[in-house]
Amino acid sequence: MLAPWENTLRITAAKQILSDLVDSLKVNDKVELALRAYGHQSPAKDQNCKDTRLEIGFSKNNHDNIIKRLEYVYPKGNTPIAYSLLQSANDFPVDDSYRNIIIIITDGIESCDGDPCAVSLELQKKDIFLKPFVIGLGMREQFAKEFECMGSYFNAKNINAFRTVLNGILAQSLNKTTASVELLDDKGNPTETNVNVSFINNFTGSSEFDFIHYRDRNGKPDTVEVDPVLTYNIHVNTIPPVVKKNVFLKGGTHNVIKIQSPQGSLKINQSNSTEYGNPVEALIRASGKGEIINTQLIHSSEKYLIGSYDIELLTLPRILIKNIKIEQGELREISIPAPGRVNLVYASKGIGSLYETDADGKQRWIKNIDPRGGQISFGIQPGNYKFVFRSDKAMGSKYTQIKEFTVKSGTTANIRIY
């Protein structure tokens, strides 16, 4: 901070501009200020990595005290940014109604092996303060990464830039800021709505704001008040979700955020589905992908982003339907055959399996049966089947019994094994 800066020293310019800022805030009775300094008490040779002090604490009408104290702050030693940031957690009054904001001014990087980024993240997650503003005074470009992980970083290359940055931070922090989210269809028109939208803090990953999107009778989306200090990843919780990352909001104005999220609907129909007892579920995947993006009950309608999907119905046996295309604003309906029923009676305990067979003689295992014996009944899709069973009393595999049968929609097949 003792380096020359235009016609003065960095510390001199910084104190003067900061004093002007503090003085300008006297008229705002909703803002309280505090001053913490670091590297200003011990000489560099002492390597004091705990050299930080709250010079003026938060209170009303302390502006002149801060300005006067600034006159006596003078850089002497190290740059313990991480430790100073950690200590600042104790500076703020305990009051959930406050928005706690930190502005860090420096011309050097951390010099005490601390991790300012980790400290900043930890304290933000604890809601001690919002994402800090970090102002570098004439810093080298390669140092930007040292500070960007802490918060919003600005490099003031000259005195005018420093003044502009400070005033910009003030506007960003204090002025009312609103936003509206326009959910666009496949033609770029803001026609989509009725979906949950989440503003996620892109630094901590926590949800800062959620709302169900609404458009009025004129098609205009709601206006919501948001905190512009944070940068957001905005999640439109469609199926699958759409994420717009690193959304920066301009403070003191209305921000319109446009996000492409075109949707259509899917409905799966099956008559006589009550044969399965519990409602039949369908596993929905993007075509060719393994991840399940939704579980949908048949006879219900669900919205999806436009595109192609694979549908796996948890019938018996399971039915896989590939590449079902969902179009903008359209309802895609799929109907599957009604099930039949199997009544299976086997008097003794044993081991048995049920297979589906096709015209070529190929078979596919679909389930094992309860080994305790007795009678079971279950819904099953129409088709050709084979039941293979051996009683646990049978003395050899040659006593395996095989029953082949056909099930049609709405009919019952009675199978007995003795």
KEVEX-526698 format. One record per residue (C-alpha): residue number from 0; x, y, z. Coordinates in nm, 4 decimals, padded with zeros to 6 digits. Example, Ala and Ser with C-alpha at 12.3 -4.5 7.8 and 13.67 -1.06 7.14 Angstrom:
{0,{01.2300,-00.4500,00.7800}}
{1,{01.3670,-00.1060,00.7140}}
! end
This chain:
{0,{00.0000,00.0000,00.0000}}
{1,{00.3069,00.2244,00.0127}}
{2,{00.3660,00.1994,-00.3617}}
{3,{00.3282,00.5160,-00.5707}}
{4,{-00.0092,00.5580,-00.7386}}
{5,{-00.0316,00.8422,-00.9846}}
{6,{00.0692,01.1535,-00.7829}}
{7,{00.0312,00.9974,-00.4396}}
{8,{00.0610,00.6668,-00.2516}}
{9,{-00.1912,00.3852,-00.2735}}
{10,{-00.2688,00.4065,00.0968}}
{11,{-00.3245,00.7827,00.0770}}
{12,{-00.5601,00.7567,-00.2202}}
{13,{-00.7445,00.4613,-00.0683}}
{14,{-00.8035,00.6396,00.2643}}
{15,{-00.9239,00.9577,00.0954}}
{16,{-01.1708,00.7833,-00.1367}}
{17,{-01.2911,00.5535,00.1397}}
{18,{-01.3429,00.8548,00.3678}}
{19,{-01.5494,01.0240,00.0974}}
{20,{-01.7623,00.7114,00.0667}}
{21,{-01.8183,00.6892,00.4420}}
{22,{-01.9121,01.0567,00.4538}}
{23,{-02.1667,01.0113,00.1724}}
{24,{-02.3451,00.7426,00.3733}}
{25,{-02.4345,00.9746,00.6601}}
{26,{-02.7705,01.0416,00.4952}}
{27,{-02.8639,00.6708,00.4892}}
{28,{-02.9959,00.5736,00.8318}}
{29,{-03.0479,00.2128,00.7211}}
{30,{-02.6751,00.1456,00.6837}}
{31,{-02.4281,00.0872,00.9666}}
{32,{-02.0532,00.0722,00.9099}}
{33,{-01.7477,-00.0738,01.0790}}
{34,{-01.3755,-00.0580,01.0054}}
{35,{-01.1338,-00.3472,01.0435}}
{36,{-00.7700,-00.3091,00.9397}}
{37,{-00.4866,-00.5592,00.9050}}
{38,{-00.1082,-00.5473,00.8706}}
{39,{-00.0995,-00.2074,01.0421}}
{40,{00.0273,-00.2763,01.3963}}
{41,{00.3422,-00.4905,01.3756}}
{42,{00.6477,-00.4344,01.1538}}
{43,{00.7115,-00.6803,00.8740}}
{44,{01.0119,-00.8313,01.0546}}
{45,{00.7807,-00.9624,01.3296}}
{46,{00.5872,-01.1770,01.0800}}
{47,{00.2726,-01.1227,01.2861}}
{48,{00.0058,-01.3242,01.1066}}
{49,{-00.2581,-01.2191,01.3586}}
{50,{-00.2122,-00.8499,01.2952}}
{51,{-00.5727,-00.7381,01.2582}}
{52,{-00.8052,-00.5273,01.4700}}
{53,{-01.1593,-00.3993,01.4643}}
{54,{-01.0816,-00.0275,01.4746}}
{55,{-01.4394,00.1001,01.4780}}
{56,{-01.7317,-00.1298,01.5517}}
{57,{-02.0810,-00.1182,01.4060}}
{58,{-02.3052,00.1557,01.5419}}
{59,{-02.5232,00.4376,01.4209}}
{60,{-02.3663,00.7742,01.3382}}
{61,{-02.0071,00.6511,01.3636}}
{62,{-01.9052,00.7945,01.0267}}
{63,{-01.6796,01.0685,01.1664}}
{64,{-01.5096,00.8176,01.3972}}
{65,{-01.4263,00.5942,01.1022}}
{66,{-01.2961,00.8854,00.8954}}
{67,{-01.0780,01.0049,01.1823}}
{68,{-00.9432,00.6570,01.2555}}
{69,{-00.8544,00.6082,00.8893}}
{70,{-00.6052,00.8934,00.9245}}
{71,{-00.3987,00.6816,01.1627}}
{72,{-00.4133,00.3496,00.9763}}
{73,{-00.0766,00.2905,00.8129}}
{74,{00.0579,-00.0297,00.6537}}
{75,{00.3510,-00.1867,00.8357}}
{76,{00.3683,-00.5611,00.7933}}
{77,{00.1994,-00.8714,00.6602}}
{78,{-00.1225,-00.9313,00.4682}}
{79,{-00.3174,-01.1807,00.6841}}
{80,{-00.6356,-01.1698,00.4753}}
{81,{-00.7667,-01.5136,00.5782}}
{82,{-00.7213,-01.4519,00.9508}}
{83,{-00.8724,-01.1032,00.9258}}
{84,{-01.1711,-01.2392,00.7375}}
{85,{-01.2192,-01.5075,01.0008}}
{86,{-01.2081,-01.2488,01.2797}}
{87,{-01.4605,-01.0307,01.0989}}
{88,{-01.7243,-01.2955,01.1701}}
{89,{-01.7328,-01.1598,01.5266}}
{90,{-01.7734,-00.7989,01.4148}}
{91,{-02.1326,-00.8198,01.2940}}
{92,{-02.4264,-00.7777,01.5347}}
{93,{-02.6378,-01.0911,01.5780}}
{94,{-02.9532,-00.9862,01.3963}}
{95,{-03.1170,-01.1827,01.1153}}
{96,{-03.2738,-00.8677,00.9750}}
{97,{-02.9341,-00.7320,00.8661}}
{98,{-02.7572,-00.7972,00.5369}}
{99,{-02.3892,-00.8271,00.6258}}
{100,{-02.1502,-00.7081,00.3559}}
{101,{-01.7699,-00.6978,00.3538}}
{102,{-01.5507,-00.4865,00.1254}}
{103,{-01.1850,-00.5936,00.1274}}
{104,{-00.9298,-00.3448,-00.0068}}
{105,{-00.5765,-00.4695,-00.0720}}
{106,{-00.2768,-00.4331,-00.2991}}
{107,{-00.1276,-00.7706,-00.2080}}
{108,{-00.2186,-01.1350,-00.1800}}
{109,{-00.2367,-01.3492,00.1349}}
{110,{00.1088,-01.3571,00.2966}}
{111,{00.0501,-01.5850,00.5952}}
{112,{-00.0283,-01.9238,00.4390}}
{113,{-00.3972,-01.8791,00.5170}}
{114,{-00.6720,-01.9772,00.2750}}
{115,{-00.8998,-01.6744,00.2243}}
{116,{-01.1181,-01.8653,-00.0215}}
{117,{-01.1909,-02.1462,00.2238}}
{118,{-01.2614,-01.8989,00.5044}}
{119,{-01.4933,-01.6955,00.2830}}
{120,{-01.6854,-02.0046,00.1756}}
{121,{-01.7201,-02.1325,00.5327}}
{122,{-01.8527,-01.8010,00.6642}}
{123,{-02.0909,-01.7559,00.3731}}
{124,{-02.2333,-02.1031,00.4327}}
{125,{-02.2898,-02.0037,00.7951}}
{126,{-02.4747,-01.6915,00.6734}}
{127,{-02.2274,-01.4648,00.8539}}
{128,{-02.2054,-01.2395,00.5495}}
{129,{-02.2928,-01.2279,00.1816}}
{130,{-02.0338,-01.2805,-00.0889}}
{131,{-01.7514,-01.0314,-00.0179}}
{132,{-01.6393,-00.7601,-00.2548}}
{133,{-01.2631,-00.7599,-00.3068}}
{134,{-01.0911,-00.4549,-00.4569}}
{135,{-00.7333,-00.4929,-00.5722}}
{136,{-00.5370,-00.1705,-00.6074}}
{137,{-00.3172,-00.1897,-00.9167}}
{138,{-00.2856,-00.5669,-00.8869}}
{139,{-00.1245,-00.7873,-01.1473}}
{140,{-00.3708,-00.9758,-01.3648}}
{141,{-00.2300,-01.3135,-01.2588}}
{142,{-00.3436,-01.2474,-00.9016}}
{143,{-00.7112,-01.2365,-01.0014}}
{144,{-00.7565,-01.6094,-00.9325}}
{145,{-00.6348,-01.5538,-00.5757}}
{146,{-00.9395,-01.3349,-00.5099}}
{147,{-01.2157,-01.4505,-00.7453}}
{148,{-01.2704,-01.7570,-00.5277}}
{149,{-01.3344,-01.5280,-00.2300}}
{150,{-01.6106,-01.3222,-00.3850}}
{151,{-01.6674,-01.0515,-00.6449}}
{152,{-01.3236,-00.9254,-00.7449}}
{153,{-01.2438,-00.5891,-00.9028}}
{154,{-00.8999,-00.4667,-01.0061}}
{155,{-00.8777,-00.0882,-00.9760}}
{156,{-00.5901,00.0024,-01.2039}}
{157,{-00.5998,00.3723,-01.1165}}
{158,{-00.7571,00.6149,-00.8716}}
{159,{-01.0607,00.6924,-01.0866}}
{160,{-01.1227,00.3208,-01.1334}}
{161,{-01.1080,00.2709,-00.7550}}
{162,{-01.3653,00.5447,-00.6980}}
{163,{-01.5899,00.4003,-00.9700}}
{164,{-01.5644,00.0490,-00.8267}}
{165,{-01.6510,00.1651,-00.4749}}
{166,{-01.9522,00.3614,-00.5955}}
{167,{-02.0611,00.0639,-00.8049}}
{168,{-02.0387,-00.1675,-00.5042}}
{169,{-02.2448,00.0792,-00.3052}}
{170,{-02.5166,00.0848,-00.5719}}
{171,{-02.5036,-00.2927,-00.6061}}
{172,{-02.5419,-00.3419,-00.2315}}
{173,{-02.7949,-00.0791,-00.1288}}
{174,{-03.0338,-00.0102,-00.4146}}
{175,{-03.3546,-00.2070,-00.4634}}
{176,{-03.3105,-00.4685,-00.7339}}
{177,{-03.5815,-00.6676,-00.9085}}
{178,{-03.5890,-00.9449,-01.1645}}
{179,{-03.8344,-01.1331,-01.3795}}
{180,{-03.7711,-01.4685,-01.5405}}
{181,{-03.9026,-01.5310,-01.8903}}
{182,{-03.9368,-01.9004,-01.9744}}
{183,{-03.9082,-01.9330,-02.3502}}
{184,{-04.0714,-02.1902,-02.5783}}
{185,{-03.9055,-02.3395,-02.8857}}
{186,{-03.9793,-02.0231,-03.0847}}
{187,{-03.8237,-01.7946,-02.8249}}
{188,{-04.1558,-01.6664,-02.6929}}
{189,{-04.2091,-01.6370,-02.3141}}
{190,{-04.5079,-01.8727,-02.2995}}
{191,{-04.3894,-02.1311,-02.0457}}
{192,{-04.4937,-02.0997,-01.6805}}
{193,{-04.6141,-02.2885,-01.3687}}
{194,{-04.2765,-02.4380,-01.2835}}
{195,{-04.0574,-02.3934,-00.9767}}
{196,{-03.7626,-02.1587,-01.0293}}
{197,{-03.4705,-02.1641,-00.7839}}
{198,{-03.2038,-01.8973,-00.7418}}
{199,{-02.8987,-02.0913,-00.6221}}
{200,{-02.5995,-01.9137,-00.4707}}
{201,{-02.3284,-02.0119,-00.7186}}
{202,{-02.0626,-01.9790,-00.4497}}
{203,{-02.2126,-02.1802,-00.1632}}
{204,{-02.4599,-02.3939,-00.3601}}
{205,{-02.7446,-02.3061,-00.1233}}
{206,{-03.0893,-02.2026,-00.2412}}
{207,{-03.1443,-01.8320,-00.1821}}
{208,{-03.4886,-01.7927,-00.3348}}
{209,{-03.7615,-02.0199,-00.4747}}
{210,{-04.0885,-01.9383,-00.6430}}
{211,{-04.3469,-02.1005,-00.8665}}
{212,{-04.3353,-01.9132,-01.1948}}
{213,{-04.6482,-01.7178,-01.2802}}
{214,{-04.7667,-01.5180,-01.5812}}
{215,{-05.0600,-01.2798,-01.5561}}
{216,{-05.3476,-01.2569,-01.8047}}
{217,{-05.1313,-01.0368,-02.0273}}
{218,{-04.8538,-01.2946,-02.0305}}
{219,{-04.6162,-01.0959,-01.8100}}
{220,{-04.4139,-01.2870,-01.5486}}
{221,{-04.4011,-01.1857,-01.1847}}
{222,{-04.1445,-00.9317,-01.0712}}
{223,{-03.9486,-01.0469,-00.7665}}
{224,{-03.7067,-00.8588,-00.5435}}
{225,{-03.3625,-01.0197,-00.5285}}
{226,{-03.0267,-00.9583,-00.3640}}
{227,{-02.7829,-00.8349,-00.6312}}
{228,{-02.4739,-00.8910,-00.4176}}
{229,{-02.4840,-01.2615,-00.5014}}
{230,{-02.4233,-01.4344,-00.8314}}
{231,{-02.6745,-01.7068,-00.9104}}
{232,{-02.7181,-02.0331,-01.0913}}
{233,{-03.0857,-02.0231,-01.1836}}
{234,{-03.2535,-02.3638,-01.1917}}
{235,{-03.5747,-02.3987,-01.3875}}
{236,{-03.7066,-02.7208,-01.2362}}
{237,{-03.8553,-02.8702,-01.5463}}
{238,{-03.8015,-03.2393,-01.6236}}
{239,{-03.5098,-03.2536,-01.6771}}
{240,{-03.4069,-02.9217,-01.5188}}
{241,{-03.2575,-02.6297,-01.7095}}
{242,{-02.9745,-02.4379,-01.5411}}
{243,{-02.8512,-02.0928,-01.6367}}
{244,{-02.5167,-02.0427,-01.4641}}
{245,{-02.3333,-01.7389,-01.3312}}
{246,{-02.6214,-01.4932,-01.3570}}
{247,{-02.5060,-01.1499,-01.2429}}
{248,{-02.7808,-00.9026,-01.1557}}
{249,{-02.7301,-00.5304,-01.1994}}
{250,{-02.8117,-00.3541,-00.8749}}
{251,{-03.0690,-00.0785,-00.8538}}
{252,{-03.2578,-00.1762,-01.1666}}
{253,{-03.4939,-00.4362,-01.3110}}
{254,{-03.3285,-00.7417,-01.4651}}
{255,{-03.4983,-00.9616,-01.7246}}
{256,{-03.3622,-01.3161,-01.7317}}
{257,{-03.4527,-01.5253,-02.0344}}
{258,{-03.4193,-01.9030,-02.0151}}
{259,{-03.5019,-02.1524,-02.2891}}
{260,{-03.7341,-02.4159,-02.1406}}
{261,{-03.9774,-02.5486,-02.4071}}
{262,{-04.2107,-02.8227,-02.2831}}
{263,{-04.4659,-03.0750,-02.3967}}
{264,{-04.6608,-03.3380,-02.2028}}
{265,{-04.6683,-03.7164,-02.1755}}
{266,{-04.9541,-03.9397,-02.0650}}
{267,{-04.9508,-04.3206,-02.0482}}
{268,{-05.2808,-04.5071,-02.0642}}
{269,{-05.3684,-04.8682,-01.9791}}
{270,{-05.7161,-05.0074,-01.9300}}
{271,{-05.7738,-05.2554,-01.6472}}
{272,{-05.4450,-05.1490,-01.4851}}
{273,{-05.5929,-05.2230,-01.1411}}
{274,{-05.4976,-05.5877,-01.2011}}
{275,{-05.1536,-05.4822,-01.0762}}
{276,{-05.2925,-05.3610,-00.7445}}
{277,{-05.0669,-05.0614,-00.6914}}
{278,{-05.0574,-04.7988,-00.9669}}
{279,{-04.8116,-04.8892,-01.2407}}
{280,{-04.5032,-04.6687,-01.2570}}
{281,{-04.2997,-04.5698,-01.5605}}
{282,{-03.9284,-04.4885,-01.5459}}
{283,{-03.8442,-04.2001,-01.7784}}
{284,{-03.4983,-04.1509,-01.9270}}
{285,{-03.3593,-03.9242,-02.1955}}
{286,{-03.3202,-04.1437,-02.5041}}
{287,{-03.0028,-04.3480,-02.4898}}
{288,{-02.9173,-04.2376,-02.1352}}
{289,{-02.9060,-04.4500,-01.8218}}
{290,{-03.0115,-04.1911,-01.5653}}
{291,{-03.3746,-04.1988,-01.4545}}
{292,{-03.5051,-03.8416,-01.4706}}
{293,{-03.8572,-03.9105,-01.3464}}
{294,{-04.0948,-04.1790,-01.2230}}
{295,{-04.4430,-04.1235,-01.3640}}
{296,{-04.7665,-04.3008,-01.2747}}
{297,{-04.9788,-04.4217,-01.5636}}
{298,{-05.2995,-04.2260,-01.6278}}
{299,{-05.1213,-03.9102,-01.5094}}
{300,{-04.9930,-03.6318,-01.7322}}
{301,{-04.6443,-03.4905,-01.6815}}
{302,{-04.4550,-03.2123,-01.8566}}
{303,{-04.1091,-03.2694,-02.0056}}
{304,{-03.8648,-03.0620,-02.2022}}
{305,{-03.9109,-03.1205,-02.5720}}
{306,{-03.6959,-03.4056,-02.7011}}
{307,{-03.6852,-03.7855,-02.7147}}
{308,{-03.7326,-04.0156,-02.4176}}
{309,{-03.7174,-04.3859,-02.3367}}
{310,{-04.0011,-04.5193,-02.1200}}
{311,{-03.9713,-04.8318,-01.9053}}
{312,{-04.3059,-04.9449,-01.7641}}
{313,{-04.2907,-05.1505,-01.4451}}
{314,{-04.5535,-05.3953,-01.5617}}
{315,{-04.4964,-05.7710,-01.5595}}
{316,{-04.2961,-05.8196,-01.7688}}
{317,{-04.1511,-05.4727,-01.8039}}
{318,{-04.2234,-05.2859,-02.1258}}
{319,{-03.9558,-05.0655,-02.2848}}
{320,{-04.0660,-04.8054,-02.5380}}
{321,{-03.7834,-04.6090,-02.6985}}
{322,{-03.7529,-04.2698,-02.8645}}
{323,{-04.0868,-04.1188,-02.7685}}
{324,{-04.0791,-03.7641,-02.8994}}
{325,{-04.2233,-03.4783,-02.6942}}
{326,{-04.3229,-03.1725,-02.8975}}
{327,{-04.3727,-02.8115,-02.7889}}
{328,{-04.7112,-02.7582,-02.6247}}
{329,{-04.8470,-03.0976,-02.7309}}
{330,{-04.9772,-03.3904,-02.5263}}
{331,{-04.8180,-03.7193,-02.6332}}
{332,{-05.0395,-04.0108,-02.5311}}
{333,{-04.9218,-04.3723,-02.5261}}
{334,{-05.1512,-04.6696,-02.4734}}
{335,{-05.0298,-05.0133,-02.3679}}
{336,{-05.2304,-05.3390,-02.3744}}
{337,{-05.4508,-05.4197,-02.0775}}
{338,{-05.3159,-05.6922,-01.8484}}
{339,{-05.4624,-06.0312,-01.7719}}
{340,{-05.4187,-06.2365,-01.4564}}
{341,{-05.2461,-06.5575,-01.3498}}
{342,{-05.3689,-06.7772,-01.0640}}
{343,{-05.0828,-07.0081,-00.9740}}
{344,{-05.1395,-07.3028,-00.7393}}
{345,{-04.8514,-07.5256,-00.6255}}
{346,{-04.9201,-07.7493,-00.3299}}
{347,{-04.5680,-07.7962,-00.1956}}
{348,{-04.2742,-07.5740,-00.1246}}
{349,{-04.0254,-07.5472,-00.4051}}
{350,{-03.8209,-07.3439,-00.6494}}
{351,{-03.9888,-07.1886,-00.9498}}
{352,{-03.9413,-06.9199,-01.2132}}
{353,{-04.1635,-06.7558,-01.4703}}
{354,{-04.0420,-06.6889,-01.8245}}
{355,{-04.1793,-06.5014,-02.1222}}
{356,{-04.1448,-06.6896,-02.4524}}
{357,{-04.1643,-06.5752,-02.8130}}
{358,{-04.2501,-06.7395,-03.1447}}
{359,{-03.8857,-06.8347,-03.2045}}
{360,{-03.8685,-07.0293,-02.8825}}
{361,{-03.6547,-06.7729,-02.7036}}
{362,{-03.7328,-06.7124,-02.3408}}
{363,{-03.6728,-06.4285,-02.0949}}
{364,{-03.6816,-06.4625,-01.7192}}
{365,{-03.9297,-06.2257,-01.5576}}
{366,{-03.9660,-06.3352,-01.1935}}
{367,{-03.9099,-06.6013,-00.9288}}
{368,{-04.2075,-06.7254,-00.7299}}
{369,{-04.2523,-06.7494,-00.3540}}
{370,{-04.0806,-07.0767,-00.2454}}
{371,{-04.3210,-07.1364,00.0446}}
{372,{-04.5928,-07.2908,-00.1700}}
{373,{-04.9645,-07.2248,-00.1789}}
{374,{-05.1551,-06.9996,-00.4162}}
{375,{-05.0530,-06.6681,-00.5671}}
{376,{-05.2314,-06.4392,-00.8072}}
{377,{-05.0870,-06.1490,-01.0025}}
{378,{-05.1491,-05.9230,-01.2998}}
{379,{-04.9455,-05.9850,-01.6130}}
{380,{-04.9245,-05.8474,-01.9655}}
{381,{-05.0752,-06.0500,-02.2534}}
{382,{-04.8292,-06.2975,-02.4045}}
{383,{-04.6906,-06.6510,-02.3959}}
{384,{-04.5289,-06.7787,-02.0784}}
{385,{-04.3547,-07.0761,-01.9239}}
{386,{-04.3565,-07.1756,-01.5570}}
{387,{-04.0667,-07.3978,-01.4446}}
{388,{-04.0929,-07.5602,-01.0995}}
{389,{-03.9344,-07.8280,-00.8829}}
{390,{-04.0692,-07.9271,-00.5425}}
{391,{-03.8118,-07.9218,-00.2634}}
{392,{-03.9262,-08.2773,-00.1856}}
{393,{-03.8300,-08.3990,-00.5332}}
{394,{-03.5168,-08.6151,-00.5392}}
{395,{-03.3569,-08.4864,-00.8584}}
{396,{-03.3818,-08.2344,-01.1402}}
{397,{-03.5730,-08.4847,-01.3557}}
{398,{-03.8801,-08.4042,-01.1475}}
{399,{-03.8830,-08.0454,-01.2733}}
{400,{-04.2301,-07.9537,-01.4022}}
{401,{-04.2935,-07.7122,-01.6889}}
{402,{-04.6232,-07.5453,-01.7704}}
{403,{-04.6661,-07.3308,-02.0811}}
{404,{-04.9644,-07.0996,-02.1083}}
{405,{-05.1007,-06.7911,-02.2811}}
{406,{-05.2505,-06.4815,-02.1204}}
{407,{-05.4844,-06.2461,-02.3014}}
{408,{-05.5972,-05.8985,-02.1949}}
{409,{-05.8807,-05.9194,-01.9435}}
{410,{-05.8598,-06.2988,-01.9019}}
{411,{-05.7288,-06.5245,-01.6251}}
{412,{-05.4944,-06.8216,-01.6678}}
{413,{-05.5211,-07.0884,-01.3950}}
{414,{-05.2003,-07.2910,-01.3511}}
{415,{-05.1732,-07.5868,-01.1122}}
{416,{-04.8607,-07.7766,-01.0113}}
{417,{-04.8855,-08.0950,-00.8027}}
! end
